[in-house]
Amino acid sequence: MPPPADLLQGTLDMLVLKAVALEPQHGWAIAQRIQQTSENVLQIGQGSLYPALHRLEYKGWIRAQWGASENNRRARFYSLTAAGRKQLEAELANWDRLAGAINLVLARI
Amino acid sequence: MLREFFTRLRFFFTGKSRAAVDEELQFHIDREVEANLAAGLSPAEARRRALLAFGGRERAREQCREQRPAWSLEMFLRDLRYGFRGLLRNPGFTTVAVLTLALAIGANTTIFSLIDQALLRTLPVQDPGRLVVLSFSGDQAGHVHSDGGDSPGHEHEFSYPMIRDLESKNEVFSGVIASASHDVGVTWNNRAESVAAEMVTGNYFQTLGVRPAVGRVFVSSDETAPGANPVAVLNFDYWRSHLAEAPVVGKTLLVNGTPFTIVGVAAPGFHSMVWGRLPDIYVPITEQSVVQPDWSLLSNHQAYWLNAAARLRAGVTPAQAAAGLNPLFYSLRAAEFTSLRDQSAHERKAYLTDSHINLESGAQGFSPTRQDLRTPLTIIMAMVLLVIGMAVVNVASLLLVRAATRAREFSVRYALGATGAQVVRQLLAEGLILGLAGAVIGLAFAPEALRLLIHWTAAGSGDTPPFTPTLNGQVLVFSLGITLLASLLFSLAPATQFWNPHLVEALKQQSNTGLGSSLKFRRTCVALQIGFSLLLIVAAGAFVRTIQNLRHVNVGFATDHLLAFDLAPELAGYPAADVAPVEQRVLDAVAALPGVRSVGATNDPDLQDDGTGGSVVVSGYTPPPNEDFDVELPAVSTGYLQDLGIPLLAGRYFNAGDTATSQKVAVVNQLFAQHYFGSVTAALGHHVSRPSLPDTDAVIVGVVANAKHNSVRDPAKVTSYIPFAQSVRHSGLTYYVRTWQPPDTAANSIRAAVANIDAKLIVSNVSTLTAQIDDDLLNERIVALLAANFGGLAAVLAGIGLYGILAYSTAQRTREIGIRMALGARRGTVVGLIVREVLLLAGGAILATLPLAVLFTRAVRSQLFGVSVIDPRVYGAAILLLVAVAALAAMVPARRAATIDPSRALRTD
């Protein structure tokens, strides 16, 4: 397994926002989801996941609520707020622009 | 955006509980274990992998906490807490540092408050930024009544007709206002007293936007014709302190014996459009001849007596206003010029062509007082800044000494993973605690210090000081800013020492060689302290010498045992013709009092910065062309010159034979005789007269020695005395009573004697001449007192700072000294070694600062008297004092070093 790619600060925020965009998720599930959908390329360590969740919550982009998990334990579920949705859209647009630009450069050289 | 802000704000205060974070993290691990079990691992293995994948739980917890919005503040509070504990462990150091800062910040706050009030604050009127002060350049051909504040090209006195024309014909102002001040006698409830009156134009209050507190203020219809508007507005403070806030509207009071109806009281806090002028009562300008019965100024184009200001019309800039006003001013001056006696081209140029009007910002109001105060206050503020500089260096060196003993503490911190930034933040927090503690104490004492200073400046004179002992927001912000800046500076000193992760190595090397940046820094501290204190002590010496010189200056007569008082019969309603006779009766009555050796009176008080002068025509003297030479022209009682003890050089003094009807006579001083005739005796028998006044031709019957008149600072002037009985104009006199009785006793018997003549006569400003001279020297005295205090403070601070640094550096050299002594050095040699080093450093610092001190003294030489810019006594004393302080500060650690036991010293690490 190749070592997980270093995530740019801000990119992690975008991934987390995207992961909770559909339905409320708890921390472990968010990490699992990112890992699975990236086919194990992106592995989010707890050392960065929970600070990121807290940071986004403090910014008001996601909201946390206690709820019952799939194994019937009390867990904190994170969901996107209106401000968070706007932020996600902005970051996705920005990412598209950036990725497109990088692709252009790489294709020419 | 707003929502985000509120979310952050909420979390700023509440945050998240530690238990909630823990529960969340625990859930994550448990869920991982479960997933591992589901993948078919054994329970032990599932748990091991989950924990391994998770990593350090404490670290995760910490990282979550660091995301909190309030995190940096929490860290800072923690730093403060540590700093606080550390400072409490060192009470001696903390006390010295905090007191040093408190003194510096307290002094800064006190003096800056005075500066703020005198130089920075705007008038308490509506929209002061739209006010302009009017002045003009051009000849003032006639008489000028000035309160001062003029500079070349900026005459601040206008005639009343000029003000009326400017007000009615201009198109740039919404109002032109003018005022003049004079003392009047006010009788209220049958009690007479002398109060300050301001004569103002009818639109004065409305243009300034000052509302009445009670009743109404003046309106334009209160300024109609001379003598037609006997109404008065009271100043709020006067109404409260003298009239006990009695209902006054519609009541009558007497001004110089004439009844005036009180129409209202002006808003509290307002005094005058002239800062520092504190009138008790306002009367319309048209009542001028009631206020000054011996003058009739209202219709005179050549009487310059009114200060003027104006409010700009909306949308008009000062430059536009000046451009619009000058053609009007020129045409008015041109009309005036045609009626002047002197129609020469020279006068035309001086009066008209070179004349123009100036508009200057009037937000703070015109103020002669401010101009007198500006230089002394600036000097004192500069000294305060030097004191602050000293305090910063002082605390920095103390912190440095303290920090050196904390090397181990900081090494441990670095070893535990602290970054350089964290260590610096810790040091800044400690500095901030010291600074704020100093500021709190300093600010707590500042109002009291201010009150004492203001009280002290007003002591002696009956005048109300223009200052209030309260600190406003601006002053507090300034002090806080200075505190923060100072804290930053002195905490950075140790920070530079500890910004180094390889601290232990570095310190070890330093202690072995005795060299390095730390030593350089210590030397800089010592040099700076000596430099700052040299400046302050030289300043103290120069100003103290100045006041001593001024106190002991020979004015030409004996100033001791002279009791002075003012008495103006016109304030009691006497018509001009009756003034001189009643004044003679007062002189006779006072002369007859027991214990009074002699009495004299003059219309031109001595050594009060007052002058009454003009040009004269002298027979037998042909003036060079365009000679513009003014002569002092006091009108005195026949016994005045003998009373003061001004020696007679030729001819005779005035005597009882010189009456209103006899041949007019004059006595001139030596300067007069020499200027006009070249010798003392040649003056006798010549005639002196005023060029424009009839009946002033007098024959010179005597010559007296020169005596200083305006002030002890200024040299004697060319003077011609005349007997007041022969004067063309009769007004109030200042009386000088030579008596060996205590001043209070004499004052009481004088008051009784005057009351015996007429109970309405007001005896005012009773004080000894020496007290009056002191009063006149107020600025010099304040500067000298503060300078002496700052100088003393500088010496003490330098002593403390030097001692701290030397004690530390000597302790650091224990090993070196041990070796020297083991090799046979004697105690005296060791002491000499250390003291010599300090004295060399001090000498170097003094030499480097001396040119600065000379520059400083040069900059303030206008404020010095009898002290040269390189006065050897001032510099000698300052250098001696500093060398003594340095030697003393070095002696104690040096002696301690000399008692070192070599065998023990060599074993220290």
Interface residues (C-beta under 8 A of the other chain):
Chain A: H26 G27 W28 Q32 G45 Q46 G47 S48 Y50 P51 H54 R55 E57 Y58 K59 G60 S69 N71 R73 R74 A75 R76 A83
Chain B: R3 E4 F6 T7 R8 F11 K16 A20 V21 E23 E24 L25 F27 H28 D30 R31 E32 E34 A35 A53 F54 G55 G56 R59 A60 Q63 C64 E66 Q67 R68 P69
